[in-house]
Amino acid sequence: MNRLYYACFYAVTALLLKNNITTHTHDGSITQFSLHFIKNGLLPIKFGKHFSKLFDMRQKGDYGDLYDYDKESTLPLIKDTREFLEEIQKLINI
């Protein structure tokens, strides 16, 4: 799960930096991404929810005791992450 999250995290970090927005924490990245790209309508709300969901799932998977994800819960997230990354890349390339 953390690979999906970090793919999104580093894409968001690149997008924020391209727009001269810096953060120092993962929470800060989520907040700034939402503020500058979701709330103003540059990206659909579903991408903000996806990024936050992956963050929560990564936290549980990396730091929770005996927490594991099965194939059925992970496969749809791969598709959603690809779509997320494609849209972020479009904004970076503008």
C-alpha positions in Angstrom: 0.0 0.0 0.0 2.8 2.4 0.8 4.1 2.2 -2.8 0.7 3.5 -4.1 0.7 6.2 -1.5 4.3 7.3 -2.2 3.7 7.4 -6.0 0.9 9.9 -5.3 2.9 11.7 -2.6 5.9 12.4 -4.8 3.7 13.4 -7.7 1.8 15.9 -5.4 5.2 17.1 -4.1 6.4 17.8 -7.7 3.1 19.6 -8.4 3.3 21.7 -5.3 7.0 22.6 -6.0 6.2 23.6 -9.6 3.7 26.0 -8.1 6.2 27.3 -5.5 4.3 25.7 -2.6 6.5 24.0 0.0 5.5 21.7 2.9 7.4 19.9 5.6 5.0 17.1 6.4 2.8 14.5 4.8 -0.2 16.2 6.4 1.0 19.5 5.0 1.2 18.1 1.5 -2.4 16.8 1.7 -3.6 20.1 3.1 -1.9 22.2 0.4 -2.9 19.9 -2.4 -6.5 20.1 -1.3 -6.4 23.9 -0.8 -4.7 24.7 -4.1 -5.9 22.0 -6.5 -9.1 20.4 -5.1 -11.0 23.2 -3.5 -10.6 25.6 -6.5 -11.7 22.9 -8.9 -8.5 22.3 -10.8 -8.9 18.6 -9.9 -12.0 16.6 -8.9 -12.8 16.0 -5.3 -12.3 12.2 -5.8 -8.5 12.8 -6.2 -8.3 14.6 -2.8 -10.3 11.7 -1.2 -8.0 9.1 -3.0 -4.8 10.8 -1.7 -6.2 11.0 1.8 -7.4 7.4 1.7 -4.0 6.1 0.6 -2.3 8.1 3.4 -4.6 6.6 6.0 -4.1 3.1 4.6 -0.4 3.5 4.4 -0.3 4.6 8.1 -2.3 1.5 9.1 -0.2 -0.8 6.9 3.2 0.6 8.0 2.5 1.3 11.6 -0.5 -0.8 12.6 -0.1 -4.1 14.3 -0.7 -7.1 12.0 -2.5 -5.0 9.4 -2.4 -6.4 5.9 -4.3 -5.7 2.7 -5.8 -8.3 0.4 -5.8 -8.4 -3.4 -9.5 -7.5 -3.7 -9.0 -4.2 -1.7 -5.8 -3.3 -3.4 -6.5 -3.8 -7.2 -9.1 -1.0 -7.5 -6.7 1.4 -5.9 -4.1 0.7 -8.5 -6.5 1.8 -11.2 -7.4 4.9 -9.3 -3.8 5.7 -8.6 -2.9 5.5 -12.3 -5.7 8.0 -13.1 -4.5 10.2 -10.3 -1.0 10.2 -11.6 -2.1 10.9 -15.1 -4.0 14.0 -14.0 -1.2 15.3 -11.8 1.2 14.9 -14.7 -1.0 16.9 -17.0 -0.9 19.8 -14.5 2.8 19.5 -14.1 3.3 19.7 -17.9 1.2 22.8 -18.4 
